[in-house]
Amino acid sequence: MRLAKALILALALAMALPQTASATTAREVVTRAEFAVEEFLHHLEPADPMRVFVQNAFAVIVVPGMVRGGFILGFEHGFGAMMVRDTTSG
């Protein structure tokens, strides 16, 4: 019972704290996502199946700044972007 109260109090305090603005603008998130995809493709061999999947995908979701954590309860937080291929220009 004491542990449950402590967890609820810790969760309430964490939600009350202001969030830091590290990559809040949409342009920054998109730029970081583009960089992450380019770096990912740069480190793959030309015949790697994952490179073929990414290059031929209709859309790719990238979350470059994902933060994960957990002890008893888990959490995830991050900003991401979904990059969609333009079918007319490729």
Residue frames as a rotation matrix with the C-alpha (Angstrom) as fourth column:
MET 1
0.570 0.822 0.000 0.00
0.822 -0.570 0.000 0.00
0.000 0.000 -1.000 0.00
ARG 2
0.467 -0.489 -0.737 2.83
0.145 -0.780 0.609 2.35
-0.872 -0.391 -0.293 0.87
LEU 3
-0.609 -0.722 0.328 4.59
0.389 0.089 0.917 1.55
-0.691 0.686 0.227 -2.42
ALA 4
-0.124 0.660 0.741 1.44
0.985 -0.008 0.171 2.27
0.119 0.751 -0.650 -4.43
LYS 5
0.815 0.412 -0.408 1.04
0.496 -0.860 0.123 5.67
-0.300 -0.302 -0.905 -2.76
ALA 6
0.050 -0.891 -0.451 4.69
0.061 -0.448 0.892 6.48
-0.997 -0.072 0.032 -3.41
LEU 7
-0.641 -0.268 0.719 4.35
0.672 0.258 0.694 5.54
-0.371 0.928 0.014 -7.08
ILE 8
0.334 0.848 0.412 1.22
0.930 -0.366 -0.001 7.62
0.150 0.384 -0.911 -7.51
LEU 9
0.739 -0.121 -0.663 2.90
0.227 -0.881 0.414 10.59
-0.635 -0.457 -0.624 -5.85
ALA 10
-0.348 -0.937 -0.039 6.02
0.180 -0.108 0.978 10.23
-0.920 0.333 0.206 -8.02
LEU 11
-0.438 0.263 0.860 3.89
0.897 0.191 0.398 9.98
-0.060 0.946 -0.319 -11.17
ALA 12
0.675 0.737 -0.027 1.87
0.737 -0.676 -0.011 13.06
-0.026 -0.012 -1.000 -10.21
LEU 13
0.443 -0.597 -0.669 5.05
0.047 -0.730 0.682 15.05
-0.896 -0.333 -0.295 -9.55
ALA 14
-0.581 -0.695 0.423 6.59
0.431 0.179 0.885 13.95
-0.691 0.696 0.196 -12.84
MET 15
-0.081 0.641 0.763 3.49
0.985 -0.067 0.161 15.05
0.154 0.765 -0.626 -14.74
ALA 16
0.803 0.431 -0.412 3.47
0.529 -0.833 0.161 18.42
-0.274 -0.348 -0.897 -12.96
LEU 17
-0.055 -0.910 -0.410 7.05
0.312 -0.406 0.859 19.28
-0.949 -0.081 0.306 -13.92
PRO 18
0.602 0.245 -0.760 7.50
-0.553 -0.560 -0.618 21.42
-0.576 0.792 -0.202 -17.04
GLN 19
0.700 -0.336 0.630 8.83
0.589 0.771 -0.244 19.64
-0.404 0.542 0.737 -20.10
THR 20
-0.184 -0.831 -0.525 12.10
0.037 -0.539 0.841 20.71
-0.982 0.135 0.130 -21.63
ALA 21
0.846 0.460 -0.268 12.00
-0.190 -0.210 -0.959 22.04
-0.497 0.863 -0.090 -25.17
SER 22
-0.124 -0.956 0.266 14.80
0.020 0.266 0.964 20.13
-0.992 0.125 -0.014 -26.89
ALA 23
-0.980 -0.129 0.151 13.31
0.146 0.053 0.988 19.53
-0.136 0.990 -0.033 -30.33
THR 24
-0.334 0.932 -0.143 9.92
0.324 -0.029 -0.946 21.12
-0.885 -0.362 -0.292 -30.17
THR 25
-0.056 0.350 -0.935 9.74
-0.751 -0.632 -0.192 22.78
-0.658 0.691 0.298 -33.55
ALA 26
0.763 0.467 0.447 8.46
-0.078 0.753 -0.653 20.63
-0.642 0.463 0.611 -36.38
ARG 27
0.791 -0.509 -0.339 11.33
-0.474 -0.161 -0.866 21.60
0.386 0.846 -0.368 -38.68
GLU 28
-0.152 -0.874 0.462 13.92
-0.988 0.123 -0.093 20.39
0.024 -0.471 -0.882 -36.14
VAL 29
0.118 0.275 0.954 12.14
-0.415 0.887 -0.204 17.05
-0.902 -0.372 0.219 -35.77
VAL 30
0.961 0.269 0.065 11.96
-0.042 0.373 -0.927 16.55
-0.273 0.888 0.370 -39.55
THR 31
0.481 -0.857 -0.187 15.62
-0.751 -0.292 -0.592 17.52
0.452 0.425 -0.784 -39.97
ARG 32
-0.284 -0.578 0.765 16.70
-0.886 0.463 0.020 15.04
-0.366 -0.672 -0.644 -37.29
ALA 33
0.438 0.515 0.737 14.53
-0.170 0.853 -0.494 12.31
-0.883 0.091 0.461 -38.84
GLU 34
0.951 -0.137 -0.276 16.02
-0.277 0.012 -0.961 12.92
0.135 0.990 -0.027 -42.30
PHE 35
0.071 -0.990 0.125 19.53
-0.947 -0.106 -0.304 12.77
0.314 -0.097 -0.944 -40.84
ALA 36
-0.105 -0.057 0.993 18.71
-0.663 0.748 -0.027 9.51
-0.741 -0.661 -0.117 -39.02
VAL 37
0.812 0.446 0.376 17.46
-0.015 0.660 -0.751 7.84
-0.583 0.604 0.543 -42.22
GLU 38
0.756 -0.590 -0.283 20.49
-0.491 -0.226 -0.841 9.03
0.433 0.775 -0.461 -44.21
GLU 39
-0.167 -0.838 0.520 22.87
-0.986 0.146 -0.082 7.73
-0.007 -0.527 -0.850 -41.53
PHE 40
0.227 0.346 0.910 21.00
-0.406 0.883 -0.235 4.41
-0.885 -0.316 0.341 -41.40
LEU 41
0.976 0.187 0.111 21.25
0.028 0.397 -0.917 3.94
-0.216 0.899 0.382 -45.17
HIS 42
0.515 -0.848 -0.120 24.89
-0.777 -0.404 -0.482 5.10
0.360 0.342 -0.868 -45.22
HIS 43
-0.264 -0.664 0.700 25.97
-0.911 0.410 0.046 2.26
-0.317 -0.625 -0.713 -42.90
LEU 44
0.476 0.486 0.733 24.25
-0.199 0.871 -0.449 -0.51
-0.857 0.068 0.511 -44.88
GLU 45
-0.665 -0.649 0.370 25.73
0.156 0.363 0.919 -2.51
-0.730 0.669 -0.140 -47.71
PRO 46
-0.655 0.407 -0.637 24.23
-0.740 -0.518 0.429 -1.82
-0.156 0.752 0.640 -51.18
ALA 47
-0.494 0.461 -0.737 22.71
-0.289 0.713 0.639 -5.32
0.820 0.529 -0.219 -51.39
ASP 48
-0.990 0.140 -0.014 21.37
0.053 0.282 -0.958 -5.37
-0.130 -0.949 -0.286 -47.82
PRO 49
-0.443 0.889 0.114 17.65
0.759 0.304 0.576 -6.30
0.477 0.342 -0.809 -47.80
MET 50
0.064 0.476 -0.877 16.90
0.849 -0.487 -0.203 -3.61
-0.524 -0.732 -0.436 -45.20
ARG 51
-0.700 -0.353 -0.621 18.23
-0.015 -0.862 0.507 -0.93
-0.714 0.364 0.598 -47.58
VAL 52
-0.908 0.403 0.112 15.92
0.191 0.162 0.968 -2.25
0.373 0.901 -0.224 -50.31
PHE 53
-0.139 0.902 -0.408 12.93
0.977 0.193 0.092 -2.21
0.162 -0.386 -0.908 -47.92
VAL 54
-0.062 0.086 -0.994 13.58
0.546 -0.831 -0.106 1.37
-0.835 -0.550 0.005 -46.81
GLN 55
-0.842 -0.329 -0.428 14.27
-0.136 -0.638 0.758 2.69
-0.523 0.696 0.493 -50.31
ASN 56
-0.824 0.565 -0.037 11.11
0.133 0.257 0.957 1.06
0.550 0.784 -0.287 -51.70
ALA 57
-0.543 0.639 -0.545 8.85
0.793 0.177 -0.582 1.84
-0.276 -0.748 -0.603 -48.75
PHE 58
0.089 0.676 0.732 5.85
0.694 -0.569 0.441 4.09
0.715 0.469 -0.519 -49.23
ALA 59
0.610 0.095 0.787 6.37
-0.406 -0.815 0.414 5.64
0.680 -0.572 -0.458 -45.79
VAL 60
-0.177 -0.699 -0.692 8.90
0.589 0.488 -0.644 5.47
0.789 -0.522 0.326 -42.97
ILE 61
0.865 0.406 0.295 8.28
-0.021 -0.558 0.829 6.53
0.501 -0.724 -0.474 -39.37
VAL 62
-0.151 -0.967 -0.206 11.35
0.544 0.093 -0.834 7.80
0.826 -0.238 0.512 -37.55
VAL 63
0.945 0.315 0.090 11.52
0.082 -0.493 0.866 8.84
0.318 -0.811 -0.492 -33.90
PRO 64
0.225 -0.974 0.026 15.11
0.158 0.010 -0.987 10.12
0.961 0.226 0.156 -33.54
GLY 65
-0.573 -0.470 0.671 14.86
-0.506 -0.441 -0.741 11.22
0.645 -0.764 0.015 -29.92
MET 66
0.458 0.785 -0.418 13.00
-0.146 0.530 0.835 8.36
0.877 -0.321 0.357 -28.25
VAL 67
-0.582 -0.531 0.615 13.45
-0.715 -0.026 -0.699 8.10
0.388 -0.847 -0.364 -24.49
ARG 68
0.332 0.650 -0.683 12.47
-0.136 0.750 0.648 4.86
0.933 -0.122 0.337 -22.81
GLY 69
-0.692 -0.544 0.475 12.49
-0.566 0.001 -0.824 3.90
0.448 -0.839 -0.309 -19.19
GLY 70
0.439 0.888 -0.140 10.85
-0.509 0.374 0.776 1.80
0.741 -0.269 0.615 -16.61
PHE 71
-0.742 -0.528 0.412 11.16
-0.649 0.416 -0.637 -0.06
0.165 -0.740 -0.652 -13.37
ILE 72
-0.623 0.663 0.415 7.74
0.254 0.673 -0.695 -1.39
-0.740 -0.328 -0.588 -12.47
LEU 73
0.631 0.776 0.005 5.90
0.331 -0.264 -0.906 0.79
-0.701 0.573 -0.423 -14.94
GLY 74
-0.369 -0.775 0.513 7.35
0.826 -0.020 0.564 1.65
-0.426 0.632 0.647 -18.34
PHE 75
0.568 0.527 -0.632 7.22
0.133 -0.817 -0.561 4.83
-0.812 0.235 -0.535 -20.36
GLU 76
-0.269 -0.587 0.764 8.23
0.940 0.013 0.341 6.14
-0.210 0.809 0.548 -23.76
HIS 77
0.618 0.419 -0.665 8.48
0.258 -0.907 -0.332 9.72
-0.743 0.033 -0.669 -24.91
GLY 78
-0.531 -0.836 0.135 9.76
0.463 -0.153 0.873 11.26
-0.710 0.526 0.468 -28.08
PHE 79
0.307 0.536 -0.787 9.08
-0.470 -0.633 -0.615 13.32
-0.827 0.559 0.058 -31.15
GLY 80
-0.446 -0.457 0.770 9.02
0.390 0.675 0.626 11.75
-0.806 0.579 -0.123 -34.58
ALA 81
-0.176 0.347 -0.921 8.13
-0.791 -0.607 -0.077 12.21
-0.586 0.715 0.381 -38.18
MET 82
0.203 0.262 0.944 6.52
0.402 0.856 -0.324 10.08
-0.893 0.446 0.069 -40.85
MET 83
-0.439 -0.433 -0.787 8.20
-0.569 -0.544 0.616 10.58
-0.695 0.719 -0.008 -44.19
VAL 84
0.396 0.696 0.599 6.02
0.196 0.574 -0.795 9.64
-0.897 0.432 0.091 -47.16
ARG 85
-0.687 -0.650 0.325 7.32
0.405 0.029 0.914 9.06
-0.604 0.759 0.243 -50.66
ASP 86
-0.007 0.612 -0.791 5.85
-0.620 -0.624 -0.477 11.24
-0.785 0.487 0.383 -53.38
THR 87
0.209 0.153 0.966 4.59
0.369 0.903 -0.223 8.74
-0.906 0.402 0.132 -55.98
THR 88
0.972 0.202 0.117 5.01
0.183 -0.347 -0.920 11.17
-0.145 0.916 -0.375 -58.88
SER 89
0.622 -0.783 0.014 8.61
-0.678 -0.548 -0.489 12.25
0.391 0.295 -0.872 -58.23
GLY 90
0.406 -0.468 -0.785 9.89
0.317 0.877 -0.360 9.28
0.857 -0.103 0.505 -56.20
